[in-house]
Amino acid sequence: MSRFSYPAFPNSWFQVAWSDELAIGEVKPLHYFGRDLVAFRGEDSVVHVLDAHCPHLGANLAMGGKVVGNNVQCPFHGWCFDGEGKCTSIPYTTKIPHKAKVNNWPVREANGIITVYFHAAGKSPNFEIPVIKGDDGEDLIVHEKMKWRVHCRSRDLVENLVDPVHIKFLHGNTVIPEATFAWGDYSFDIHTIGKEIVGEQEIEGRTHFSIWGAGCLILNIWSEGQKLPFVTCNYMSPVDEEYVDFYMSLLSDKAVDETTKQIISSCSEKWKSGAEEDIIIWNHKISPERPILCEGDGPIMQFRRWYSQFFISELVDKDSFNIAEPVAVL
């Protein structure tokens, strides 16, 4: 019997690597959505992701394959494939079979993060994840990063965000934060206000979570009215029907001073500790289709109705959410 009452692979954007893991001319094996993939960065610096297996005799392009120009070359017989998955050359013939093609994946690269778009029916993306920029309008970059393999599915990880009660009992906060929710088509926003006792001092904190698609979280935090000098970007990327990769990136300006570096490093350790507390739960929980809820729980079922749009071909009617329009992203 499955632990989960919903499909493993939602239609959405998901992280598959960080930019610094794939240099120009490099090939990287990936495994997401229950299939083998190959990522490569051509001489033009553009990243491409294809299904991994050559249509000729089935070799894995990521296992010994190499970049030739802006193509990936199969290690078995030298067939070359471009970023669209089309075979561009075969070294021992000029006649290329017209069916010599592998599936290519929509790819985006921003903020030092490489994402691909999955759709169960192979449809094109119908929304984009926003590029995260600093106050100067420049793209933020990764300063700290962490990754965990979690024995769970993506929705359960995202569902944590609409469950403020667990913040007190699992993570040890002194109070349950007050949370407000604003739901949109492909994203929704959560604003929380909470207090924490640090030593003998009561510190007020405010957070703004933006959830995009089925597995992307963008988090901004204010402490005592001051915005922290970084943005957290998390992805919950399905590996197969049992596991997801939980990516966490702390982003800031390209040039930061020592004080900012220390803040990012300190918060990274705190985030790591909190994530590992969650992971113990995720690794062993089930996902009841009809949970028994009570007054004071977060909008669990409302969230699940919203999330269900990523398992079907068309957007769920917004009226069925019974929710408000989204607020502006801070």
C-alpha positions in Angstrom: 0.0 0.0 0.0 1.4 3.4 -1.0 2.1 6.0 1.7 0.7 8.7 -0.6 -2.8 9.4 -1.9 -1.7 11.5 -4.9 0.6 11.2 -7.9 4.4 11.5 -7.6 5.1 13.9 -10.5 3.3 17.2 -10.6 3.4 19.4 -13.7 5.8 22.2 -12.7 9.3 23.6 -12.7 11.9 21.8 -10.5 15.6 22.3 -9.8 17.9 19.6 -11.1 21.3 21.2 -10.3 23.2 24.3 -9.3 24.9 26.3 -12.1 28.4 25.7 -10.6 27.9 21.9 -11.0 28.0 22.2 -14.8 30.9 24.0 -16.4 31.2 24.8 -20.1 31.9 21.5 -21.9 30.7 19.3 -19.1 28.1 16.5 -19.1 26.1 15.6 -15.9 23.9 12.5 -15.3 20.6 13.2 -13.7 17.7 11.1 -12.5 14.3 12.8 -11.9 10.7 12.0 -12.6 11.6 8.3 -12.6 13.9 8.5 -15.6 17.5 9.0 -16.6 18.4 12.4 -18.0 21.6 14.1 -19.3 22.5 17.7 -18.7 25.2 19.4 -20.7 26.6 22.9 -21.2 27.7 23.7 -24.7 30.6 26.0 -25.7 28.0 28.8 -25.9 27.4 28.3 -22.1 23.8 27.3 -22.6 22.5 24.4 -20.5 20.4 21.7 -22.1 18.7 18.7 -20.6 17.7 15.6 -22.7 16.4 12.1 -22.0 19.6 10.2 -21.4 19.4 7.2 -23.7 20.6 7.3 -27.3 17.9 6.2 -29.7 20.5 4.2 -31.7 21.4 1.3 -29.4 20.4 2.7 -26.0 23.7 4.0 -24.5 23.4 6.5 -21.7 24.7 9.8 -23.1 25.7 11.0 -19.6 28.0 8.0 -19.0 31.1 8.8 -21.0 29.4 11.2 -23.4 31.1 14.5 -24.2 30.3 17.9 -25.4 31.2 18.7 -29.0 30.5 22.3 -29.8 27.0 22.8 -28.6 26.1 19.1 -28.9 26.4 16.0 -26.7 28.2 13.1 -28.3 27.2 9.5 -27.5 30.2 7.5 -26.2 29.1 4.3 -27.9 29.0 5.2 -31.7 29.7 9.0 -31.7 26.2 10.2 -32.7 25.8 13.9 -31.8 22.6 15.5 -30.5 21.9 19.2 -30.1 19.9 21.0 -27.4 16.6 20.2 -29.1 17.5 16.5 -29.0 18.0 16.3 -32.8 20.8 14.1 -34.1 23.1 16.5 -36.0 25.8 14.1 -37.1 26.9 10.5 -37.3 30.6 10.1 -37.9 30.4 7.1 -40.2 27.4 8.2 -42.5 25.9 11.3 -44.0 22.4 9.8 -43.9 20.8 10.7 -40.6 17.6 8.7 -39.8 14.7 11.2 -39.5 13.6 9.6 -36.3 17.1 10.1 -34.7 16.0 12.3 -31.8 15.8 12.2 -28.1 13.3 14.1 -25.9 14.4 17.6 -24.8 13.3 19.4 -21.7 12.4 23.1 -21.2 15.3 24.5 -19.1 15.8 27.8 -17.3 18.9 29.0 -15.5 18.8 31.9 -13.1 20.2 32.8 -9.7 22.7 30.0 -10.0 20.0 27.4 -10.2 19.1 25.1 -13.2 15.5 24.0 -13.5 13.5 21.9 -15.9 9.8 21.8 -16.6 8.0 18.5 -16.2 4.5 17.8 -17.7 3.0 14.4 -17.7 1.5 15.0 -21.2 4.6 16.7 -22.6 3.0 20.1 -22.7 4.9 23.4 -22.8 5.3 25.5 -19.6 2.3 27.7 -18.8 4.0 29.8 -16.1 7.5 30.9 -15.2 9.4 31.1 -11.9 10.4 34.7 -11.3 14.1 35.6 -11.3 15.1 36.9 -7.9 16.7 40.3 -7.9 18.4 42.6 -5.4 17.6 46.2 -4.6 19.9 47.2 -7.4 18.0 45.2 -10.0 20.8 42.7 -10.4 20.2 38.9 -10.2 21.1 37.5 -6.8 23.5 34.6 -6.6 24.0 31.5 -4.4 26.1 32.0 -1.3 25.1 28.9 0.7 23.5 25.7 -0.5 22.2 22.4 0.9 20.5 19.3 -0.5 18.8 16.3 1.0 17.3 13.2 -0.5 13.9 12.8 1.3 11.7 9.7 1.4 8.5 11.6 0.6 6.6 13.3 -2.2 6.7 17.0 -3.2 3.2 18.0 -2.0 4.0 16.9 1.6 7.0 19.1 1.7 5.1 22.2 0.4 2.2 21.4 2.7 4.4 22.2 5.7 4.1 25.9 4.8 0.4 26.0 5.4 0.8 24.3 8.8 2.0 27.0 11.2 1.2 24.9 14.3 4.1 22.6 13.7 6.5 25.6 14.0 6.0 25.6 17.8 5.9 21.8 18.5 8.5 20.5 16.1 10.9 23.5 15.8 10.5 24.8 19.3 9.2 28.3 18.7 7.6 29.9 21.7 4.4 30.8 20.0 2.4 29.7 16.9 2.9 32.4 14.3 -0.1 34.2 12.9 -0.4 33.5 9.2 -2.4 35.0 6.3 -2.8 33.4 2.9 -3.4 34.9 -0.6 -4.0 32.4 -3.4 -3.3 32.9 -7.1 -3.3 30.9 -10.2 0.1 29.3 -10.2 1.5 30.8 -7.0 0.3 31.8 -3.5 1.7 33.9 -0.7 1.9 33.5 3.0 2.7 36.3 5.5 3.5 35.4 9.0 4.2 37.3 12.2 5.7 35.6 15.2 7.8 36.1 18.3 10.7 34.2 19.6 12.5 34.4 23.0 16.3 34.9 22.5 18.0 35.0 25.9 15.7 37.3 27.9 14.6 39.2 24.8 11.4 38.9 22.8 12.2 39.2 19.1 9.5 39.9 16.6 9.9 38.3 13.2 8.0 38.6 9.9 8.2 36.3 6.9 6.9 36.3 3.4 6.7 33.0 1.6 6.0 32.9 -2.1 5.2 29.4 -3.4 5.5 29.0 -7.2 4.1 26.0 -8.9 4.3 22.6 -7.3 7.7 22.8 -5.7 9.4 26.2 -5.5 9.5 28.4 -2.4 11.0 31.9 -2.2 11.3 33.3 1.4 12.1 36.8 2.7 12.5 37.5 6.4 12.4 40.6 8.6 13.7 40.7 12.2 12.7 43.6 14.4 11.6 45.4 11.2 14.9 44.9 9.4 14.9 42.7 6.3 17.6 40.1 6.4 20.2 40.5 3.6 19.4 37.3 1.7 16.6 35.4 0.1 16.0 31.7 0.6 15.0 29.6 -2.5 13.9 26.0 -2.0 12.9 23.4 -4.5 11.3 20.0 -3.9 12.2 18.0 -7.0 10.7 14.5 -7.5 13.3 11.8 -8.1 11.0 8.8 -8.5 7.7 7.7 -6.9 9.3 7.4 -3.4 11.9 10.2 -3.1 12.4 13.9 -3.7 15.5 16.0 -3.7 15.1 19.0 -1.3 17.3 21.9 -2.5 18.0 24.9 -0.4 19.8 28.0 -1.6 20.6 31.2 0.3 20.9 34.0 -2.3 22.3 37.5 -2.0 24.2 40.2 -3.9 27.4 39.2 -5.8 29.5 41.3 -3.5 28.7 41.1 0.3 30.5 42.4 3.3 31.8 40.3 6.2 28.8 41.1 8.4 26.4 39.8 5.7 28.5 36.7 5.2 28.2 36.0 8.9 24.5 36.5 8.9 24.0 34.2 5.9 26.3 31.5 7.4 24.5 31.7 10.8 21.1 31.5 9.2 22.2 28.6 7.0 23.1 26.6 10.0 19.7 27.4 11.6 17.8 26.5 8.4 19.8 23.2 8.2 18.8 22.3 11.7 15.2 23.1 11.0 15.1 21.2 7.7 16.6 18.1 9.4 13.8 18.2 12.0 11.3 18.2 9.2 13.0 15.5 7.3 12.6 13.0 10.2 8.9 13.5 10.0 8.7 13.5 6.1 10.8 10.3 5.9 8.3 8.3 8.0 4.9 10.0 7.6 1.9 8.9 5.4 -0.4 11.3 3.6 -4.0 10.5 4.5 -6.4 11.5 1.8 -9.0 12.7 4.4 -7.0 13.8 7.4 -8.9 14.5 10.7 -8.5 18.3 11.2 -9.5 20.6 14.0 -9.9 24.3 14.7 -6.6 26.0 14.7 -5.0 23.8 12.0 -3.8 25.6 8.8 -5.8 25.6 5.5 -4.6 22.1 4.6 -7.6 21.1 2.4 -7.7 24.5 0.8 -4.0 24.1 -0.1 -4.6 20.6 -1.5 -7.4 21.9 -3.8 -5.0 24.6 -5.0 -2.2 22.1 -5.5 -4.4 19.7 -7.4 -4.1 21.9 -10.6 -0.6 20.5 -11.1 -1.9 17.0 -11.6 -4.3 17.9 -14.4 -4.0 19.4 -17.8 -5.9 22.6 -17.2 -5.9 25.1 -14.3 -8.5 24.4 -11.6 -11.3 27.0 -11.6 -10.2 29.7 -9.2 -13.7 30.0 -7.8 -13.3 26.4 -6.5 -10.5 27.6 -4.2 -13.0 29.9 -2.4 -10.0 32.2 -1.8 -8.8 35.8 -2.4 -6.7 37.2 -5.2 -2.9 37.1 -4.6 -1.1 39.9 -2.8 1.9 41.7 -4.3 5.3 40.0 -3.9 7.5 42.0 -1.6 
